[in-house]
Amino acid sequence: MHYQPQRDLLRNHIILVTGASNGIGKEAALTYARYGARVILLGRSEDKLQSVAAQIASEGGQAASLFTLDMAICTPADCQHLADRIAELYPRLDGVLHNAGVLGDVCPMSEQQPAVWDNVMQVNVNATFYLTQALLPLLLNAESGSLVFTSSSVGRQGRANWGAYAASKFATEGMMQVLAEEYQNRLRVNCINPGGTRTQMRASAFPSEDPQKLKTPADIMPLYLWLMGDDSRRKTGMSFDAQPGRKPGISQ
Ligand code: NDP
C-alpha cells in the first residue's frame, strides 16, 4: 500500500492494541506512538509490555499504559473489569486493534485436538468478542472510532490443515461484518489481513520458509496507520490486505 501519512496523523488519538508484546502488534503499538497516539498496550506478559512501553518512551512517544490479560482464560467479567479500569484513566478509545491471536495445530481436521481447537477459539474469537463488548462504550465516546480486527487469507477461503485457525478467522470476518452493520455512522469496523509476515507465528506455521523472503511487521504498517487515522473515515465493513496482490501460502 502506498500511503504517506501525516507525521501527526494520530495526535489526540487513544488506541488500544491487543497482543502488543510481540510481532505485528508490537510494531503497530510502536508505530501508532510514533504518529502521535497515546497507546494502551494489552498482553499476557507484563515484562514484555514494559519493554514495549520503554521503547515508546525512549523514542519520545507519549507514555503508554499497559494492562495484562490472558485471553486463553479470561471471562466476560475480566474484560468488563479491564474496561472499567481503562475508563477510569481515559474518556474514550479512538481505536482498538484486535491483533492477539494463536495458530493452534496445523494438521488435518481429523487430527485437530479438541483442547487445542478450544484454545484457538477462546483466544481468537471468544476473548476478542468479550473485549469488544466491554470496550464498545469507550469506542462510541470517540468522534470517529475505528475498530480493527485481524483476519487471514484462510479466513476468507478455507485451506487444508488450517483447521481451528481458519475457522476462527472466518468467525472474525463475520464478527466484523455484523458490527459494521450494527454501528453504521457511529463506528467504523474493518479487518486487516496482514499477509505472510516475518513473526514467530509465521515461523511456526511454515518452519521451512526463509523468513528473509517475507515482509517485516514494519513493512505492513501503512494500512495499520490508514485504518486508525481519519483518512479512512468513511470505510466500514471491509476486509483489507496489508500486502495486496500477494499470493497466499509459502514464499518461494
Ligand atoms: P505473534 O505470535 O508474533 O504474536 C501474537 C501476539 O498475540 C503476541 O503478542 C502474543 O503474546 C499474543 N497472544 C497470544 N496468546 C495470547 C493470550 N492467551 N493472551 C494474550 N495475548 C496473547 O503473531 P503475529 O504477530 O504473526 O500475529 C498477529 C496477528 O496477525 C494474529 O491475529 C495472526 O493470526 C495474524 N496474522 C499473522 C500473519 C503472519 O504471517 N504473521 C498472517 C495472517 C494473519 P505473547 O508475546 O505473550 O506470546
py3Dmol code that shows the C-alpha trace and the ligand (Angstrom):
import py3Dmol

protein = """\
ATOM      1  CA  MET A   1       0.000   0.000   0.000  1.00  0.00           C
ATOM      2  CA  HIS A   2       1.370   3.417  -0.969  1.00  0.00           C
ATOM      3  CA  TYR A   3       0.228   5.707   1.803  1.00  0.00           C
ATOM      4  CA  GLN A   4       2.125   8.634   3.176  1.00  0.00           C
ATOM      5  CA  PRO A   5       0.547   9.582   6.489  1.00  0.00           C
ATOM      6  CA  GLN A   6       0.974  12.999   8.075  1.00  0.00           C
ATOM      7  CA  ARG A   7       3.507  12.860  10.913  1.00  0.00           C
ATOM      8  CA  ASP A   8       0.794  13.872  13.383  1.00  0.00           C
ATOM      9  CA  LEU A   9      -1.865  11.532  11.930  1.00  0.00           C
ATOM     10  CA  LEU A  10      -2.753  10.097  15.330  1.00  0.00           C
ATOM     11  CA  ARG A  11      -2.299  13.154  17.549  1.00  0.00           C
ATOM     12  CA  ASN A  12      -5.019  13.157  20.245  1.00  0.00           C
ATOM     13  CA  HIS A  13      -5.878   9.539  19.418  1.00  0.00           C
ATOM     14  CA  ILE A  14      -6.068   6.960  22.185  1.00  0.00           C
ATOM     15  CA  ILE A  15      -5.509   3.499  20.737  1.00  0.00           C
ATOM     16  CA  LEU A  16      -5.606   0.086  22.400  1.00  0.00           C
ATOM     17  CA  VAL A  17      -3.613  -2.761  20.849  1.00  0.00           C
ATOM     18  CA  THR A  18      -4.041  -6.410  21.876  1.00  0.00           C
ATOM     19  CA  GLY A  19      -1.068  -8.734  21.562  1.00  0.00           C
ATOM     20  CA  ALA A  20       1.160  -5.652  21.805  1.00  0.00           C
ATOM     21  CA  SER A  21       4.040  -7.668  23.257  1.00  0.00           C
ATOM     22  CA  ASN A  22       5.361  -9.206  20.061  1.00  0.00           C
ATOM     23  CA  GLY A  23       5.264  -9.456  16.281  1.00  0.00           C
ATOM     24  CA  ILE A  24       2.803  -7.307  14.358  1.00  0.00           C
ATOM     25  CA  GLY A  25       1.044  -5.964  17.477  1.00  0.00           C
ATOM     26  CA  LYS A  26       4.289  -4.689  18.985  1.00  0.00           C
ATOM     27  CA  GLU A  27       5.186  -2.960  15.735  1.00  0.00           C
ATOM     28  CA  ALA A  28       1.687  -1.456  15.468  1.00  0.00           C
ATOM     29  CA  ALA A  29       1.911  -0.065  19.022  1.00  0.00           C
ATOM     30  CA  LEU A  30       5.339   1.480  18.337  1.00  0.00           C
ATOM     31  CA  THR A  31       4.130   2.886  15.003  1.00  0.00           C
ATOM     32  CA  TYR A  32       0.951   4.410  16.434  1.00  0.00           C
ATOM     33  CA  ALA A  33       3.029   6.069  19.170  1.00  0.00           C
ATOM     34  CA  ARG A  34       5.448   7.455  16.544  1.00  0.00           C
ATOM     35  CA  TYR A  35       2.494   9.084  14.796  1.00  0.00           C
ATOM     36  CA  GLY A  36       1.374  10.791  17.973  1.00  0.00           C
ATOM     37  CA  ALA A  37      -1.088   8.353  19.580  1.00  0.00           C
ATOM     38  CA  ARG A  38      -1.359   7.583  23.249  1.00  0.00           C
ATOM     39  CA  VAL A  39      -1.183   3.804  23.224  1.00  0.00           C
ATOM     40  CA  ILE A  40      -2.717   1.278  25.606  1.00  0.00           C
ATOM     41  CA  LEU A  41      -0.801  -1.987  25.465  1.00  0.00           C
ATOM     42  CA  LEU A  42      -2.599  -5.252  26.185  1.00  0.00           C
ATOM     43  CA  GLY A  43      -0.894  -8.629  26.534  1.00  0.00           C
ATOM     44  CA  ARG A  44      -0.321 -11.516  28.879  1.00  0.00           C
ATOM     45  CA  SER A  45       3.295 -10.758  29.825  1.00  0.00           C
ATOM     46  CA  GLU A  46       3.902  -7.640  31.902  1.00  0.00           C
ATOM     47  CA  ASP A  47       7.669  -7.798  31.285  1.00  0.00           C
ATOM     48  CA  LYS A  48       7.250  -7.803  27.508  1.00  0.00           C
ATOM     49  CA  LEU A  49       4.707  -4.972  27.629  1.00  0.00           C
ATOM     50  CA  GLN A  50       7.013  -2.952  29.869  1.00  0.00           C
ATOM     51  CA  SER A  51       9.803  -3.288  27.342  1.00  0.00           C
ATOM     52  CA  VAL A  52       7.485  -2.013  24.563  1.00  0.00           C
ATOM     53  CA  ALA A  53       6.409   0.896  26.787  1.00  0.00           C
ATOM     54  CA  ALA A  54      10.086   1.652  27.495  1.00  0.00           C
ATOM     55  CA  GLN A  55      10.854   1.707  23.781  1.00  0.00           C
ATOM     56  CA  ILE A  56       7.966   4.129  23.176  1.00  0.00           C
ATOM     57  CA  ALA A  57       9.305   6.380  25.950  1.00  0.00           C
ATOM     58  CA  SER A  58      12.869   6.201  24.607  1.00  0.00           C
ATOM     59  CA  GLU A  59      11.605   7.334  21.199  1.00  0.00           C
ATOM     60  CA  GLY A  60       9.873  10.327  22.754  1.00  0.00           C
ATOM     61  CA  GLY A  61       6.322   8.959  22.395  1.00  0.00           C
ATOM     62  CA  GLN A  62       3.510   9.696  24.819  1.00  0.00           C
ATOM     63  CA  ALA A  63       3.634   7.493  27.926  1.00  0.00           C
ATOM     64  CA  ALA A  64       1.904   4.184  27.204  1.00  0.00           C
ATOM     65  CA  SER A  65      -0.390   2.396  29.650  1.00  0.00           C
ATOM     66  CA  LEU A  66      -0.207  -1.346  29.933  1.00  0.00           C
ATOM     67  CA  PHE A  67      -2.660  -3.954  31.117  1.00  0.00           C
ATOM     68  CA  THR A  68      -2.223  -7.700  31.342  1.00  0.00           C
ATOM     69  CA  LEU A  69      -4.953 -10.097  30.286  1.00  0.00           C
ATOM     70  CA  ASP A  70      -4.526 -13.758  29.444  1.00  0.00           C
ATOM     71  CA  MET A  71      -7.031 -14.227  26.665  1.00  0.00           C
ATOM     72  CA  ALA A  72      -6.780 -18.010  26.943  1.00  0.00           C
ATOM     73  CA  ILE A  73      -8.561 -17.936  30.300  1.00  0.00           C
ATOM     74  CA  CYS A  74     -10.291 -14.572  30.543  1.00  0.00           C
ATOM     75  CA  THR A  75     -14.036 -14.327  31.198  1.00  0.00           C
ATOM     76  CA  PRO A  76     -16.504 -11.643  30.106  1.00  0.00           C
ATOM     77  CA  ALA A  77     -16.317 -10.279  33.688  1.00  0.00           C
ATOM     78  CA  ASP A  78     -12.494  -9.975  33.447  1.00  0.00           C
ATOM     79  CA  CYS A  79     -12.885  -7.986  30.225  1.00  0.00           C
ATOM     80  CA  GLN A  80     -15.516  -5.728  31.796  1.00  0.00           C
ATOM     81  CA  HIS A  81     -13.234  -5.152  34.785  1.00  0.00           C
ATOM     82  CA  LEU A  82     -10.424  -4.228  32.403  1.00  0.00           C
ATOM     83  CA  ALA A  83     -12.684  -1.820  30.502  1.00  0.00           C
ATOM     84  CA  ASP A  84     -13.724  -0.208  33.803  1.00  0.00           C
ATOM     85  CA  ARG A  85     -10.064   0.330  34.749  1.00  0.00           C
ATOM     86  CA  ILE A  86      -9.360   1.856  31.330  1.00  0.00           C
ATOM     87  CA  ALA A  87     -12.423   4.113  31.673  1.00  0.00           C
ATOM     88  CA  GLU A  88     -11.032   5.445  34.965  1.00  0.00           C
ATOM     89  CA  LEU A  89      -7.979   6.702  33.046  1.00  0.00           C
ATOM     90  CA  TYR A  90      -9.330   7.565  29.603  1.00  0.00           C
ATOM     91  CA  PRO A  91     -12.578   9.199  28.459  1.00  0.00           C
ATOM     92  CA  ARG A  92     -12.709   7.322  25.148  1.00  0.00           C
ATOM     93  CA  LEU A  93     -10.921   4.997  22.758  1.00  0.00           C
ATOM     94  CA  ASP A  94     -10.356   6.332  19.242  1.00  0.00           C
ATOM     95  CA  GLY A  95      -9.131   2.961  18.072  1.00  0.00           C
ATOM     96  CA  VAL A  96      -8.891  -0.689  19.060  1.00  0.00           C
ATOM     97  CA  LEU A  97      -6.638  -3.065  17.139  1.00  0.00           C
ATOM     98  CA  HIS A  98      -7.586  -6.674  17.846  1.00  0.00           C
ATOM     99  CA  ASN A  99      -4.313  -8.304  16.918  1.00  0.00           C
ATOM    100  CA  ALA A 100      -3.616 -11.020  19.525  1.00  0.00           C
ATOM    101  CA  GLY A 101      -4.015 -14.487  18.134  1.00  0.00           C
ATOM    102  CA  VAL A 102      -2.813 -18.060  18.249  1.00  0.00           C
ATOM    103  CA  LEU A 103      -2.239 -20.563  15.472  1.00  0.00           C
ATOM    104  CA  GLY A 104      -3.137 -23.909  17.047  1.00  0.00           C
ATOM    105  CA  ASP A 105      -2.118 -27.075  15.244  1.00  0.00           C
ATOM    106  CA  VAL A 106      -1.536 -27.149  11.503  1.00  0.00           C
ATOM    107  CA  CYS A 107      -2.904 -30.608  10.690  1.00  0.00           C
ATOM    108  CA  PRO A 108      -5.921 -32.280   9.075  1.00  0.00           C
ATOM    109  CA  MET A 109      -9.339 -31.728  10.620  1.00  0.00           C
ATOM    110  CA  SER A 110      -9.480 -35.403  11.673  1.00  0.00           C
ATOM    111  CA  GLU A 111      -6.379 -34.841  13.836  1.00  0.00           C
ATOM    112  CA  GLN A 112      -7.266 -31.487  15.389  1.00  0.00           C
ATOM    113  CA  GLN A 113      -7.091 -31.900  19.163  1.00  0.00           C
ATOM    114  CA  PRO A 114     -10.307 -30.594  20.754  1.00  0.00           C
ATOM    115  CA  ALA A 115      -8.367 -28.875  23.567  1.00  0.00           C
ATOM    116  CA  VAL A 116      -6.172 -27.009  21.072  1.00  0.00           C
ATOM    117  CA  TRP A 117      -9.243 -26.178  18.969  1.00  0.00           C
ATOM    118  CA  ASP A 118     -10.944 -24.735  22.070  1.00  0.00           C
ATOM    119  CA  ASN A 119      -7.878 -22.643  22.908  1.00  0.00           C
ATOM    120  CA  VAL A 120      -7.737 -21.135  19.413  1.00  0.00           C
ATOM    121  CA  MET A 121     -11.448 -20.300  19.542  1.00  0.00           C
ATOM    122  CA  GLN A 122     -11.117 -18.890  23.062  1.00  0.00           C
ATOM    123  CA  VAL A 123      -8.253 -16.513  22.187  1.00  0.00           C
ATOM    124  CA  ASN A 124      -9.090 -15.603  18.584  1.00  0.00           C
ATOM    125  CA  VAL A 125     -12.873 -15.450  18.848  1.00  0.00           C
ATOM    126  CA  ASN A 126     -14.385 -15.581  22.344  1.00  0.00           C
ATOM    127  CA  ALA A 127     -11.971 -13.304  24.212  1.00  0.00           C
ATOM    128  CA  THR A 128     -11.916 -10.939  21.244  1.00  0.00           C
ATOM    129  CA  PHE A 129     -15.717 -10.789  21.419  1.00  0.00           C
ATOM    130  CA  TYR A 130     -15.759 -10.267  25.223  1.00  0.00           C
ATOM    131  CA  LEU A 131     -13.237  -7.450  24.890  1.00  0.00           C
ATOM    132  CA  THR A 132     -15.157  -5.855  22.033  1.00  0.00           C
ATOM    133  CA  GLN A 133     -18.399  -5.883  24.027  1.00  0.00           C
ATOM    134  CA  ALA A 134     -16.705  -4.358  27.061  1.00  0.00           C
ATOM    135  CA  LEU A 135     -14.819  -1.679  25.078  1.00  0.00           C
ATOM    136  CA  LEU A 136     -17.674  -0.592  22.783  1.00  0.00           C
ATOM    137  CA  PRO A 137     -18.930   2.205  25.094  1.00  0.00           C
ATOM    138  CA  LEU A 138     -15.435   3.745  25.130  1.00  0.00           C
ATOM    139  CA  LEU A 139     -15.180   3.450  21.346  1.00  0.00           C
ATOM    140  CA  LEU A 140     -18.584   5.081  20.931  1.00  0.00           C
ATOM    141  CA  ASN A 141     -17.394   8.022  23.036  1.00  0.00           C
ATOM    142  CA  ALA A 142     -14.919   8.845  20.254  1.00  0.00           C
ATOM    143  CA  GLU A 143     -15.945  11.217  17.485  1.00  0.00           C
ATOM    144  CA  SER A 144     -14.823   8.765  14.813  1.00  0.00           C
ATOM    145  CA  GLY A 145     -13.795   5.481  16.396  1.00  0.00           C
ATOM    146  CA  SER A 146     -12.060   2.697  14.466  1.00  0.00           C
ATOM    147  CA  LEU A 147     -12.372  -0.951  15.424  1.00  0.00           C
ATOM    148  CA  VAL A 148      -9.954  -3.187  13.554  1.00  0.00           C
ATOM    149  CA  PHE A 149      -9.884  -6.989  13.620  1.00  0.00           C
ATOM    150  CA  THR A 150      -7.056  -9.173  12.330  1.00  0.00           C
ATOM    151  CA  SER A 151      -8.005 -11.769   9.782  1.00  0.00           C
ATOM    152  CA  SER A 152      -6.043 -14.022   7.428  1.00  0.00           C
ATOM    153  CA  SER A 153      -6.305 -15.304   3.880  1.00  0.00           C
ATOM    154  CA  VAL A 154      -7.592 -18.584   5.379  1.00  0.00           C
ATOM    155  CA  GLY A 155     -10.407 -16.579   6.968  1.00  0.00           C
ATOM    156  CA  ARG A 156     -11.809 -15.946   3.506  1.00  0.00           C
ATOM    157  CA  GLN A 157     -11.009 -19.181   1.701  1.00  0.00           C
ATOM    158  CA  GLY A 158     -10.526 -22.418   3.633  1.00  0.00           C
ATOM    159  CA  ARG A 159      -7.316 -24.389   3.121  1.00  0.00           C
ATOM    160  CA  ALA A 160      -6.380 -27.964   4.088  1.00  0.00           C
ATOM    161  CA  ASN A 161      -4.703 -28.286   7.508  1.00  0.00           C
ATOM    162  CA  TRP A 162      -5.604 -24.807   8.765  1.00  0.00           C
ATOM    163  CA  GLY A 163      -8.438 -26.216  10.939  1.00  0.00           C
ATOM    164  CA  ALA A 164      -9.241 -24.146  14.009  1.00  0.00           C
ATOM    165  CA  TYR A 165      -7.214 -21.130  12.874  1.00  0.00           C
ATOM    166  CA  ALA A 166      -9.127 -20.840   9.577  1.00  0.00           C
ATOM    167  CA  ALA A 167     -12.478 -21.323  11.334  1.00  0.00           C
ATOM    168  CA  SER A 168     -11.544 -18.662  13.907  1.00  0.00           C
ATOM    169  CA  LYS A 169     -10.622 -16.170  11.189  1.00  0.00           C
ATOM    170  CA  PHE A 170     -13.907 -16.813   9.317  1.00  0.00           C
ATOM    171  CA  ALA A 171     -15.609 -16.021  12.642  1.00  0.00           C
ATOM    172  CA  THR A 172     -13.525 -12.857  12.916  1.00  0.00           C
ATOM    173  CA  GLU A 173     -14.629 -11.690   9.465  1.00  0.00           C
ATOM    174  CA  GLY A 174     -18.235 -12.437  10.471  1.00  0.00           C
ATOM    175  CA  MET A 175     -17.955 -10.521  13.735  1.00  0.00           C
ATOM    176  CA  MET A 176     -16.560  -7.539  11.822  1.00  0.00           C
ATOM    177  CA  GLN A 177     -19.398  -7.579   9.263  1.00  0.00           C
ATOM    178  CA  VAL A 178     -22.134  -7.821  11.893  1.00  0.00           C
ATOM    179  CA  LEU A 179     -20.673  -4.986  13.980  1.00  0.00           C
ATOM    180  CA  ALA A 180     -20.095  -2.789  10.931  1.00  0.00           C
ATOM    181  CA  GLU A 181     -23.786  -3.011  10.066  1.00  0.00           C
ATOM    182  CA  GLU A 182     -24.935  -2.507  13.643  1.00  0.00           C
ATOM    183  CA  TYR A 183     -22.852   0.626  14.167  1.00  0.00           C
ATOM    184  CA  GLN A 184     -23.149   2.320  10.764  1.00  0.00           C
ATOM    185  CA  ASN A 185     -22.366   6.052  11.017  1.00  0.00           C
ATOM    186  CA  ARG A 186     -21.242   5.627  14.631  1.00  0.00           C
ATOM    187  CA  LEU A 187     -18.122   3.482  14.412  1.00  0.00           C
ATOM    188  CA  ARG A 188     -16.083   2.032  11.584  1.00  0.00           C
ATOM    189  CA  VAL A 189     -15.306  -1.653  11.801  1.00  0.00           C
ATOM    190  CA  ASN A 190     -12.894  -3.400   9.426  1.00  0.00           C
ATOM    191  CA  CYS A 191     -10.489  -6.324   9.102  1.00  0.00           C
ATOM    192  CA  ILE A 192      -6.823  -6.417   8.140  1.00  0.00           C
ATOM    193  CA  ASN A 193      -5.300  -9.480   6.555  1.00  0.00           C
ATOM    194  CA  PRO A 194      -1.585  -8.905   7.191  1.00  0.00           C
ATOM    195  CA  GLY A 195      -0.442 -11.475   4.605  1.00  0.00           C
ATOM    196  CA  GLY A 196       2.661 -13.585   5.267  1.00  0.00           C
ATOM    197  CA  THR A 197       4.760 -11.527   7.693  1.00  0.00           C
ATOM    198  CA  ARG A 198       8.054 -12.268   9.456  1.00  0.00           C
ATOM    199  CA  THR A 199       6.969 -13.198  13.009  1.00  0.00           C
ATOM    200  CA  GLN A 200       7.124 -16.126  15.417  1.00  0.00           C
ATOM    201  CA  MET A 201       3.644 -17.266  14.419  1.00  0.00           C
ATOM    202  CA  ARG A 202       4.587 -17.347  10.763  1.00  0.00           C
ATOM    203  CA  ALA A 203       7.755 -19.333  11.545  1.00  0.00           C
ATOM    204  CA  SER A 204       5.669 -21.900  13.462  1.00  0.00           C
ATOM    205  CA  ALA A 205       3.226 -22.192  10.565  1.00  0.00           C
ATOM    206  CA  PHE A 206       5.913 -22.538   7.873  1.00  0.00           C
ATOM    207  CA  PRO A 207       9.114 -23.805   9.552  1.00  0.00           C
ATOM    208  CA  SER A 208      10.850 -24.458   6.209  1.00  0.00           C
ATOM    209  CA  GLU A 209      10.220 -20.958   4.835  1.00  0.00           C
ATOM    210  CA  ASP A 210      13.093 -18.482   4.525  1.00  0.00           C
ATOM    211  CA  PRO A 211      11.983 -15.553   6.740  1.00  0.00           C
ATOM    212  CA  GLN A 212      14.071 -13.158   4.654  1.00  0.00           C
ATOM    213  CA  LYS A 213      11.578 -13.646   1.827  1.00  0.00           C
ATOM    214  CA  LEU A 214       8.794 -12.183   3.967  1.00  0.00           C
ATOM    215  CA  LYS A 215       7.785  -8.611   4.642  1.00  0.00           C
ATOM    216  CA  THR A 216       8.507  -7.445   8.178  1.00  0.00           C
ATOM    217  CA  PRO A 217       5.822  -6.076  10.515  1.00  0.00           C
ATOM    218  CA  ALA A 218       7.244  -2.589   9.850  1.00  0.00           C
ATOM    219  CA  ASP A 219       6.699  -3.039   6.086  1.00  0.00           C
ATOM    220  CA  ILE A 220       2.946  -3.563   6.504  1.00  0.00           C
ATOM    221  CA  MET A 221       2.266  -0.614   8.814  1.00  0.00           C
ATOM    222  CA  PRO A 222       0.871   1.797   6.166  1.00  0.00           C
ATOM    223  CA  LEU A 223      -2.511   0.002   6.206  1.00  0.00           C
ATOM    224  CA  TYR A 224      -2.489  -0.173  10.018  1.00  0.00           C
ATOM    225  CA  LEU A 225      -1.962   3.596  10.132  1.00  0.00           C
ATOM    226  CA  TRP A 226      -4.513   4.387   7.447  1.00  0.00           C
ATOM    227  CA  LEU A 227      -7.265   2.425   9.184  1.00  0.00           C
ATOM    228  CA  MET A 228      -6.656   4.181  12.535  1.00  0.00           C
ATOM    229  CA  GLY A 229      -6.397   7.698  11.148  1.00  0.00           C
ATOM    230  CA  ASP A 230      -9.049   9.994   9.728  1.00  0.00           C
ATOM    231  CA  ASP A 231      -8.153   9.218   6.092  1.00  0.00           C
ATOM    232  CA  SER A 232     -10.235   6.003   6.308  1.00  0.00           C
ATOM    233  CA  ARG A 233     -13.177   7.712   7.992  1.00  0.00           C
ATOM    234  CA  ARG A 234     -15.841   6.504   5.572  1.00  0.00           C
ATOM    235  CA  LYS A 235     -14.682   2.902   5.264  1.00  0.00           C
ATOM    236  CA  THR A 236     -16.540   0.241   7.200  1.00  0.00           C
ATOM    237  CA  GLY A 237     -17.452  -3.426   6.870  1.00  0.00           C
ATOM    238  CA  MET A 238     -14.413  -4.149   4.716  1.00  0.00           C
ATOM    239  CA  SER A 239     -11.550  -6.638   4.806  1.00  0.00           C
ATOM    240  CA  PHE A 240      -8.257  -5.129   3.632  1.00  0.00           C
ATOM    241  CA  ASP A 241      -4.996  -6.776   2.557  1.00  0.00           C
ATOM    242  CA  ALA A 242      -1.842  -5.251   4.020  1.00  0.00           C
ATOM    243  CA  GLN A 243       0.034  -6.834   1.101  1.00  0.00           C
ATOM    244  CA  PRO A 244      -2.344  -6.539  -1.857  1.00  0.00           C
ATOM    245  CA  GLY A 245      -1.552  -8.937  -4.674  1.00  0.00           C
ATOM    246  CA  ARG A 246       0.498 -11.304  -2.501  1.00  0.00           C
ATOM    247  CA  LYS A 247      -0.343 -14.940  -3.266  1.00  0.00           C
ATOM    248  CA  PRO A 248      -1.339 -16.775  -0.035  1.00  0.00           C
ATOM    249  CA  GLY A 249       0.939 -19.591   1.118  1.00  0.00           C
ATOM    250  CA  ILE A 250       4.662 -20.167   1.433  1.00  0.00           C
ATOM    251  CA  SER A 251       7.066 -17.552  -0.004  1.00  0.00           C
ATOM    252  CA  GLN A 252       9.340 -19.061  -2.644  1.00  0.00           C
TER     253      GLN A 252
END
"""
ligand_1 = """\
48
NDP
P 2.892 -13.491 17.134
O 2.790 -14.904 17.576
O 4.216 -12.900 16.818
O 2.170 -12.534 18.198
C 0.922 -12.887 18.726
C 0.539 -11.920 19.820
O -0.649 -12.419 20.446
C 1.611 -11.817 20.903
O 1.660 -10.505 21.401
C 1.097 -12.795 21.938
O 1.557 -12.562 23.262
C -0.399 -12.521 21.847
N -1.127 -13.608 22.488
C -1.089 -14.932 22.182
N -1.811 -15.631 23.081
C -2.308 -14.731 23.959
C -3.110 -14.853 25.131
N -3.512 -16.028 25.602
N -3.424 -13.721 25.809
C -2.994 -12.520 25.380
N -2.221 -12.344 24.299
C -1.877 -13.447 23.608
O 1.916 -13.389 15.882
P 1.812 -12.340 14.671
O 2.347 -11.020 15.092
O 2.306 -13.006 13.473
O 0.216 -12.270 14.507
C -0.560 -11.148 14.848
C -1.931 -11.337 14.236
O -1.812 -11.389 12.808
C -2.632 -12.627 14.643
O -4.005 -12.373 14.817
C -2.408 -13.541 13.450
O -3.402 -14.521 13.351
C -2.456 -12.543 12.309
N -1.813 -12.972 11.078
C -0.444 -13.090 11.010
C 0.173 -13.452 9.829
C 1.655 -13.595 9.710
O 2.138 -14.008 8.632
N 2.446 -13.276 10.721
C -0.615 -13.701 8.605
C -2.039 -13.565 8.785
C -2.589 -13.201 9.976
P 2.959 -13.193 23.820
O 4.035 -12.233 23.349
O 2.795 -13.196 25.281
O 3.099 -14.556 23.214
"""
view = py3Dmol.view(width=600, height=400)
view.addModel(protein, "pdb")
view.setStyle({"model": 0}, {"cartoon": {"style": "trace"}})
view.addModel(ligand_1, "xyz")
view.setStyle({"model": 1}, {"stick": {}})
view.zoomTo()
view.show()
